[in-house]
Amino acid sequence: MTIDLNSDLGEGFGAWSMGEDDALLEIVTSANIACGFHAGDPSVMRRSCAMAVERGVRIGAHISYQDLAGFGRRPISMPARQLIDECLYQIGALDGFARAAGDRVRYVKPHGALYNSAAEDADIAQAITAAVGIYGGLSLLGLPGSQHEAAATAAGIDFHAEGFADRAYTPAGTLLPRSRPGSVLDPESSLAQALSIAADGKAQDVHGVPVAVPARSLCVHGDSPGAVAMARAIRSTLTERGVELRAFT
């Protein structure tokens, strides 16, 4: 068995830092790097890409609604053409830094409210997919069984299903909103969920009922409490159980 381990990184901005990117880049196989709309700035983006390339970690564009103040967790209504353009802008910016570091952006993963919107709203999913198709040479990472996956499949773009180690699931297989109690799992529960998704393609919803999560990649959020220790425990335990950690791109 093989599975990818990813994390959302490069989420500092100016003098403000977030997460332990250096340590996480020694553990993960793919890095979703912020593109300046919800977090990140040119210097953070360039440094993040350089560190990822040094460690052989694949680079993904972590695109978002333009919402620095809300960390990209607030949905923003806009015409499809504008959303396509904003996605292209972010992908191109990060790809420039990735290429300066000696690699390129390999895939795109929406962040926060844009991720949730793409999972449920066909128009938004199609706009993101259109931007990826226009840019070319990229795959998509997102929620399995979602509008996002349907749009990518219809457009002939490779879609890789993602599971979350540290987030709670609803009975529908979507992520429990962060506004709800228990939406972010503790380290012990995150490890158990990661193992279940990797081995069986299943998690437990908020009621303890199994829900299908046929993931090719596991996410550990860089801003979760104890993210480094959690990611390290997940990697070492998966390896001990014969699961190979390998980037999906």
C-alpha positions in Angstrom: 0.0 0.0 0.0 1.1 3.6 -0.7 -0.3 6.9 0.4 0.8 10.5 0.2 1.1 12.7 3.3 0.4 16.4 2.7 0.3 19.6 4.8 -0.8 23.2 4.3 2.4 25.3 4.5 3.8 28.7 3.8 1.0 30.4 5.8 3.1 33.1 7.3 2.8 36.7 6.2 5.3 39.5 6.7 6.5 39.5 10.3 3.8 37.0 11.3 4.6 33.3 11.2 2.4 30.3 11.4 3.3 26.6 11.8 6.6 24.8 11.8 7.2 24.4 8.1 10.9 23.4 8.4 10.0 20.4 10.6 6.9 19.4 8.6 8.9 19.4 5.3 11.1 16.6 6.8 7.9 14.5 7.2 5.4 15.1 4.5 5.6 14.1 0.8 3.5 16.9 -0.6 3.2 20.6 0.4 0.2 22.7 -0.2 1.8 26.2 -0.3 -0.3 29.3 0.2 -0.3 31.6 -2.8 -0.8 35.0 -1.1 -4.6 35.2 -1.0 -5.4 33.7 2.4 -1.8 33.7 3.6 1.8 33.9 2.4 3.6 36.7 0.7 6.3 36.6 -2.1 9.2 36.0 0.3 7.3 33.3 2.2 6.3 31.7 -1.1 9.8 31.7 -2.4 11.3 30.3 0.8 8.7 27.6 1.1 9.2 26.4 -2.5 13.0 26.4 -2.0 12.7 24.3 1.2 10.3 21.9 -0.5 12.6 21.3 -3.4 15.6 20.8 -1.2 13.8 18.0 0.6 12.2 16.4 -2.5 8.7 17.4 -1.4 6.1 17.9 -4.2 4.7 21.4 -4.5 1.0 22.1 -4.7 -0.7 25.5 -5.2 -3.0 26.1 -2.2 -5.4 28.6 -3.8 -8.1 30.5 -1.9 -10.6 33.3 -2.0 -8.8 36.7 -1.6 -9.4 36.9 2.2 -6.2 37.6 4.3 -8.2 38.9 7.2 -10.4 35.8 7.4 -7.6 33.3 6.5 -9.7 32.3 3.5 -12.4 30.7 5.6 -15.2 33.1 4.4 -16.9 32.4 1.1 -16.9 35.2 -1.4 -19.4 35.5 -4.2 -18.1 36.4 -7.6 -18.6 35.7 -11.3 -17.1 32.5 -12.6 -14.7 34.4 -14.9 -13.3 36.4 -12.0 -12.8 33.2 -9.9 -11.0 31.5 -12.9 -8.7 34.6 -13.2 -8.0 34.6 -9.5 -7.1 30.9 -9.5 -4.8 31.4 -12.5 -3.1 34.3 -10.8 -2.3 32.3 -7.7 -1.1 29.2 -9.6 1.1 31.3 -11.8 2.6 33.2 -8.9 3.6 30.1 -7.0 4.8 28.3 -10.1 7.2 31.1 -10.8 8.8 30.5 -7.3 8.7 26.8 -7.7 10.6 27.0 -11.1 13.1 29.4 -9.6 13.8 26.7 -7.0 14.3 24.1 -9.7 10.9 22.3 -9.8 7.3 23.3 -10.7 3.8 23.3 -9.2 2.4 19.7 -9.6 -1.1 20.0 -8.4 -3.8 22.4 -7.1 -5.7 22.2 -3.8 -8.3 24.8 -2.8 -8.1 26.1 0.7 -10.8 26.7 3.4 -14.1 28.1 2.1 -13.0 27.6 -1.5 -12.4 23.9 -0.8 -15.8 23.5 0.9 -17.5 25.5 -1.9 -15.9 23.4 -4.6 -17.1 20.2 -2.8 -20.8 21.3 -2.9 -21.2 23.9 -5.7 -20.9 22.6 -9.2 -20.3 26.1 -10.7 -17.4 26.9 -8.3 -15.9 23.4 -8.9 -16.1 24.0 -12.7 -14.4 27.4 -12.4 -11.5 25.9 -10.5 -11.3 23.0 -12.9 -11.3 25.5 -15.8 -8.4 27.4 -14.4 -6.4 24.2 -13.9 -7.2 23.2 -17.5 -6.2 26.5 -18.9 -2.9 26.5 -17.0 -2.2 22.9 -18.0 -0.1 20.1 -16.7 -1.6 20.0 -13.2 -3.9 17.7 -11.2 -6.4 18.5 -8.5 -6.5 17.4 -4.9 -9.9 17.5 -3.1 -12.8 15.8 -1.3 -13.8 12.4 -2.7 -17.3 12.0 -4.1 -17.7 15.8 -4.4 -18.7 18.2 -7.1 -15.0 19.0 -7.3 -14.2 15.4 -8.3 -17.2 15.3 -10.8 -16.0 18.5 -12.5 -12.4 17.3 -12.8 -13.5 13.9 -14.2 -15.8 15.6 -16.8 -12.9 17.9 -17.9 -10.4 15.0 -18.1 -8.2 16.3 -15.3 -6.6 13.9 -12.9 -8.3 14.2 -9.5 -6.7 12.8 -6.4 -9.0 12.1 -3.4 -7.9 13.5 0.0 -8.6 12.4 3.5 -8.1 14.4 6.7 -6.3 13.0 9.7 -7.2 15.8 12.0 -10.7 16.9 10.9 -14.1 15.4 11.9 -16.4 14.1 9.2 -20.2 14.5 8.8 -22.4 11.4 7.8 -22.3 12.7 4.2 -18.5 12.4 4.1 -17.9 16.2 4.2 -15.8 18.0 6.8 -17.6 19.2 9.9 -17.5 23.0 9.9 -14.8 24.5 12.1 -17.6 26.5 13.9 -18.9 23.2 15.3 -17.5 21.7 18.5 -15.2 18.7 17.8 -14.4 19.8 14.3 -10.6 19.5 14.9 -9.5 16.1 16.3 -7.0 15.6 19.1 -3.6 13.9 18.2 -4.7 10.5 19.4 -7.9 10.5 17.4 -6.0 12.0 14.4 -3.6 9.1 14.4 -6.4 6.5 14.6 -8.3 8.2 11.8 -5.2 8.4 9.6 -4.5 4.7 10.0 -8.1 3.8 9.3 -8.2 5.9 6.1 -4.9 4.5 4.9 -5.7 0.9 5.6 -9.4 0.7 5.0 -10.5 3.8 3.1 -12.8 4.7 6.0 -13.2 7.2 8.8 -15.8 7.6 11.5 -18.3 10.4 11.3 -19.3 12.5 14.3 -21.7 9.8 15.5 -19.1 7.0 15.3 -20.5 5.5 12.1 -18.0 4.5 9.4 -17.9 6.8 6.3 -16.1 6.0 3.1 -12.9 8.1 2.5 -11.1 6.5 -0.5 -8.1 8.8 -0.2 -4.8 8.8 -2.1 -3.4 11.5 0.2 -3.7 12.3 3.9 -3.7 15.9 5.2 -2.3 17.1 8.5 -3.0 20.8 8.9 0.1 22.8 9.7 -1.8 25.0 12.1 -3.3 22.1 14.1 -2.1 21.8 17.7 1.0 19.5 17.8 1.0 19.2 14.1 4.7 18.2 13.8 4.4 15.4 16.5 1.1 14.3 14.9 2.6 14.1 11.4 5.7 12.3 12.7 3.6 9.7 14.5 1.4 9.2 11.5 4.3 8.7 9.2 6.2 6.3 11.5 3.2 4.2 12.4 2.1 3.9 8.7 5.7 2.9 7.8 5.8 0.3 10.6 2.5 -1.2 9.3 3.9 -1.6 5.8 2.4 1.5 4.2 4.8 3.4 1.9 4.7 7.2 2.0 4.9 8.4 -1.6 3.8 11.6 -3.3 0.8 11.2 -5.6 2.3 13.4 -8.4 
